[in-house]
Amino acid sequence: MQDPRLEKLANVLINHSTRVKTGETVLIEAIDIPDEMVIALIRRVRAAGGVPLVTLKKNRVQRELIWDCAAEDMQKMGEYEAFRMQKVQAYIGVRGSMNISEMSDVPADDMRTYEQHWLKPVHFEIRVPRTKWVVLRWPTASMAQQAQMSTEAFENFYFDVCTLDYAKMEKAAAPLKNLMAAVDQVRLVGPGTDMTFSIKDIPVQSCAGTHNIPDGECFTAPVRDSVNGTIQFNTATIYRGSTFADIKLSFENGKIVEATGVNTTTKLNQILDADEGARYIGEFAIGFNPFITKPMLDILFDEKIAGSFHLTPGNAYEDADNGNRSNVHWDMVMIQTPEFGGGEIYFDGELVRKDGQFVLPKLMGLNPGNLK
């Protein structure tokens, strides 16, 4: 018997996230996920009048493709993937992982080749700006272990988070989006953190289940050269299969001039030296998913933590563009709830959020107790 939770999730992805219409072609990219979920998506696409295309991938195979691949060969792969992406109107990426460190030993040069000739031209230049897209993880025992939960408890948590009332969230996020669109100066304060930047005239996007599942954030980008100060992130992050903790960044006129991490400073700086744009911030976002309250080393969850914000060294999104371009896009999360040390966000000198709770009346609908 098909798990009814799969049908409910498929319904969110087809009818809320991508809003598939009659005649639209939908690429379903399934990486290490059960066939039953793929089948549920196919059925929902067809019920909406769309045409499903399916590609099944495995992370171990992907690792082998990237490892020691010549640039001209990777370019051919990217051209193939790009041709297919250009032919679809919607993209659904459901990404499982049996081993979160699968890519950790891929040489840095090979990862740069992949990012330059596959990831950037296919996803940053076609999928993100030209399709209706949504990406999500799939609950595995590996993810449950990351979250320090039993597999059953994590699956229950996962489906609660991924199928919440996103229409309600969308309505509650509108005042924050409107406020951020009118703001010039942002100040972020917390343990080891005091930094400022401008978001003046940069577009703002509210996210309530249309591009990421789970969702719950408003994002924009700093004016590229306006970031100054220091930030000490209190949430570990995985990038290119490696774990980084206690990352500390110092900025001068937008550029990261110093970067350190616990036992990872060398590798951290290698990534930030990938290209010029990697040392500038391409995204600033405020998270507010009420069901996500602690980190679990999965960025699609961690960047939505209620009471968090994240900054992203690297490429800016075209719909919130500050002009920064890079093959890197690395979300780094800071949680400001009391159990993580607290902190404040100020807009043009006015306190907006303290210790993870919005304090302005028009924003209180985004506090966890009001969103559940």
C-alpha positions in Angstrom: 0.0 0.0 0.0 1.3 3.5 -0.9 2.1 5.6 2.1 -0.5 8.5 2.1 2.2 10.9 3.2 3.9 10.4 -0.2 0.7 11.5 -2.0 0.3 14.5 0.3 3.9 15.6 -0.3 3.6 15.1 -4.1 0.5 17.2 -4.0 2.4 20.1 -2.3 5.2 19.8 -4.9 3.0 19.7 -7.9 0.1 22.0 -6.9 1.8 24.5 -4.6 5.5 24.5 -5.3 5.6 24.3 -9.1 1.9 24.9 -9.9 2.1 22.5 -12.9 -0.3 23.5 -15.7 -1.7 21.5 -18.6 0.9 20.8 -21.3 3.9 21.7 -19.2 6.9 19.3 -19.1 8.3 18.5 -15.7 11.7 17.1 -15.0 11.8 14.9 -11.9 15.4 14.3 -10.8 15.4 11.6 -8.2 18.7 10.9 -6.4 18.8 7.9 -4.1 15.0 7.9 -3.2 12.4 5.2 -3.2 10.5 4.4 -6.4 7.2 4.9 -4.6 7.9 8.6 -4.3 8.8 8.9 -8.0 5.6 7.1 -8.9 3.6 9.5 -6.7 5.1 12.5 -8.5 4.5 11.0 -11.9 0.8 10.5 -11.1 0.4 14.0 -9.7 2.1 15.6 -12.7 -0.2 13.7 -15.1 -3.3 14.5 -13.0 -2.4 18.2 -13.4 -2.1 17.8 -17.1 1.7 17.9 -17.3 4.2 15.6 -18.9 6.6 13.9 -16.5 10.3 13.2 -17.4 12.3 11.2 -14.9 16.0 10.8 -14.3 17.3 8.5 -11.6 20.7 9.2 -10.1 23.0 7.9 -7.3 25.5 9.9 -5.4 28.2 7.2 -5.6 27.9 7.2 -9.4 27.9 11.0 -9.4 31.1 11.0 -7.4 32.8 8.7 -10.0 31.7 11.0 -12.8 33.2 14.1 -11.1 36.5 12.4 -10.0 39.4 13.0 -12.3 37.1 14.2 -15.1 38.8 16.3 -17.8 37.3 19.8 -18.4 36.2 19.0 -21.9 34.5 15.8 -20.8 32.7 17.6 -18.0 31.6 20.3 -20.5 29.9 17.6 -22.6 28.0 16.4 -19.6 27.0 19.9 -18.8 25.8 20.5 -22.3 23.7 17.3 -22.2 22.1 18.3 -18.9 21.6 21.9 -20.1 19.9 20.8 -23.3 17.4 18.8 -21.2 16.8 21.6 -18.7 16.1 24.0 -21.5 13.2 21.8 -22.7 11.2 21.7 -19.4 9.0 24.3 -17.7 9.3 22.8 -14.2 12.0 20.9 -12.2 11.6 18.8 -9.1 14.8 17.6 -7.5 14.3 15.0 -4.7 17.7 14.3 -3.2 18.4 11.5 -0.9 21.8 10.7 0.6 23.0 7.4 2.1 26.3 9.1 3.1 26.5 12.9 3.6 30.2 12.7 3.1 30.1 11.0 -0.2 31.9 13.9 -2.0 34.3 14.7 0.8 37.4 13.2 -0.8 36.8 14.5 -4.3 39.8 16.7 -5.2 39.1 20.5 -5.0 40.1 20.9 -8.7 37.7 18.3 -9.8 34.9 20.0 -7.8 35.7 23.3 -9.4 35.5 21.7 -12.9 32.1 20.2 -12.0 30.8 23.6 -10.7 32.1 25.5 -13.7 30.9 23.2 -16.5 27.9 21.5 -15.0 26.5 23.0 -11.8 26.7 26.7 -12.8 25.5 26.5 -16.5 22.7 24.0 -15.8 21.3 25.1 -12.4 22.4 28.7 -11.8 22.0 29.8 -15.5 19.0 27.8 -16.6 17.0 26.0 -13.9 16.9 28.8 -11.3 16.0 31.8 -13.6 14.0 29.9 -16.3 12.0 27.2 -14.7 9.4 26.7 -11.9 11.6 24.6 -9.6 11.6 23.1 -6.2 14.3 21.0 -4.4 14.1 18.9 -1.3 15.9 16.2 0.6 14.6 12.7 1.2 14.5 11.3 4.8 17.1 8.5 5.2 18.6 6.8 8.2 21.7 8.9 7.5 19.7 12.1 7.9 18.0 10.7 11.1 21.4 10.1 12.5 22.5 13.7 11.7 19.4 14.9 13.5 20.1 12.6 16.4 16.7 11.0 16.0 15.3 7.5 15.4 14.5 6.8 11.8 10.7 6.6 12.5 10.7 9.8 14.6 12.7 11.6 11.9 10.3 10.5 9.2 7.3 11.8 11.2 9.2 15.1 11.7 10.1 15.3 8.0 6.6 15.0 6.7 5.2 17.4 9.3 7.8 20.0 8.2 7.4 19.5 4.5 3.6 19.5 4.3 2.7 22.3 6.7 0.3 25.1 5.7 2.5 27.0 3.3 -0.3 29.3 2.2 -0.6 30.6 5.8 3.2 31.1 5.9 3.1 33.0 2.6 0.6 35.4 4.0 2.5 35.9 7.3 5.7 36.6 5.4 4.3 39.4 3.2 4.9 42.2 5.9 8.5 41.1 6.3 9.1 41.1 2.6 7.6 44.6 2.3 9.7 45.9 5.2 12.9 44.5 3.9 12.2 46.1 0.5 12.2 49.6 2.2 15.3 49.1 4.3 18.8 50.5 3.8 21.0 49.5 6.7 21.0 46.1 8.4 22.9 45.3 11.6 23.4 41.8 13.0 24.5 41.4 16.6 25.3 38.3 18.6 28.1 36.4 20.3 31.3 37.1 18.3 29.2 39.0 15.8 28.7 42.7 15.0 28.3 43.5 11.3 26.5 45.9 9.1 25.6 46.1 5.4 23.1 47.8 3.1 20.3 46.0 1.2 19.0 49.2 -0.4 17.3 48.7 -3.8 18.1 44.9 -3.8 14.9 42.8 -4.6 13.5 40.8 -1.7 11.9 37.4 -2.1 9.7 35.6 0.5 9.8 31.8 0.3 6.9 29.7 1.5 7.2 26.3 -0.3 7.7 27.5 -3.9 11.4 26.6 -4.3 12.6 24.7 -1.3 10.8 22.1 0.8 10.9 22.6 3.7 10.7 26.3 3.4 10.4 29.4 5.5 12.7 32.4 4.7 12.8 35.9 3.3 16.0 36.6 1.3 17.8 39.4 -0.4 21.4 40.3 -0.9 23.7 42.9 0.6 25.0 45.7 -1.6 28.2 44.0 -2.7 30.8 46.3 -1.2 28.8 47.4 1.9 29.5 44.5 4.3 31.8 45.4 7.2 32.4 43.7 10.6 32.8 40.2 11.9 30.5 37.2 12.3 30.9 34.0 14.3 28.6 31.3 12.9 27.2 28.9 15.6 25.9 26.2 13.3 28.1 23.6 11.5 27.7 23.3 7.8 28.6 20.7 5.1 30.0 21.9 1.9 31.5 19.6 -0.8 31.0 16.7 1.5 33.1 18.2 4.4 31.9 19.5 7.7 32.9 23.0 8.9 32.3 24.3 12.4 32.7 27.6 14.2 33.4 29.5 11.0 34.4 33.1 11.7 34.5 35.7 8.9 35.8 39.3 8.9 34.7 41.7 6.2 36.1 45.0 4.8 34.1 46.8 2.2 32.3 43.6 1.2 35.2 41.3 1.0 36.0 38.4 3.4 39.5 39.4 4.5 39.9 36.7 7.2 38.3 33.3 7.5 38.9 30.7 10.1 37.2 27.4 11.3 38.0 24.6 13.7 40.6 22.4 12.0 39.3 23.5 8.6 40.8 27.0 8.0 43.0 25.8 5.1 40.1 24.0 3.3 37.7 26.9 4.1 40.1 29.4 2.4 40.7 27.1 -0.6 36.9 27.3 -1.3 36.8 31.0 -0.7 39.7 31.4 -3.2 37.9 29.5 -5.9 37.1 32.8 -7.7 36.8 36.5 -6.9 33.1 36.3 -6.1 33.5 33.6 -3.5 34.8 36.2 -0.9 31.7 38.4 -1.3 28.2 37.8 0.0 25.5 36.8 -2.5 22.6 36.3 -0.1 21.2 37.4 3.2 18.1 35.6 4.5 16.0 35.3 7.7 14.6 31.9 8.6 11.2 31.2 10.3 10.0 27.6 9.8 8.3 26.8 13.2 9.0 23.1 13.1 12.8 23.4 12.6 14.4 24.5 15.8 17.9 23.0 15.8 20.6 22.2 13.2 20.9 18.8 11.6 23.8 19.4 9.1 21.4 19.7 6.1 21.3 23.1 4.7 17.8 22.9 3.2 16.6 22.4 6.8 19.1 24.4 8.7 18.7 27.6 6.7 15.0 27.7 7.6 15.5 27.3 11.4 13.1 29.5 13.3 15.1 32.4 14.8 18.0 32.0 12.4 19.5 34.0 9.6 22.1 33.0 7.0 24.7 34.7 4.9 26.0 33.2 1.7 29.5 33.7 0.3 29.4 33.4 -3.5 26.8 33.7 -6.2 23.8 35.9 -5.9 20.4 34.7 -7.2 19.1 36.7 -10.2 15.8 37.5 -8.5 17.7 39.2 -5.6 20.8 40.3 -7.5 23.7 42.3 -6.1 25.8 41.5 -9.2 28.1 39.0 -7.4 29.1 36.0 -9.5 30.8 32.9 -8.4 30.8 29.1 -8.8 30.4 29.0 -5.0 27.1 29.4 -3.2 27.6 28.5 0.5 24.9 29.2 3.0 26.2 29.7 6.5 23.7 29.8 9.4 23.6 31.7 12.7 20.8 30.9 15.2 19.8 33.7 17.5 17.5 31.9 20.0 18.5 32.0 23.7 19.8 28.5 23.8 22.2 29.4 21.0 23.4 32.6 22.6 20.7 35.1 21.5 21.2 38.1 19.3 19.5 41.0 17.5 18.6 42.1 14.0 18.2 45.8 13.4 16.8 47.5 10.3 17.8 51.2 9.9 18.6 51.3 13.6 15.2 49.8 14.7 15.2 46.4 16.6 13.3 43.9 14.4 14.1 40.6 16.1 15.5 39.7 19.5 16.7 36.3 20.6 14.9 34.7 17.6 11.5 36.4 18.2 10.1 39.2 16.0 9.3 42.2 18.1 7.4 44.4 15.6 3.7 43.7 15.8 3.3 43.4 12.0 5.9 40.6 12.0 4.7 38.6 15.0 2.7 36.3 12.8 6.0 34.7 11.8 6.9 33.8 15.4 6.8 30.0 15.8 3.7 29.9 18.1 1.7 31.7 15.4 2.8 29.7 12.4 2.1 26.1 13.6 
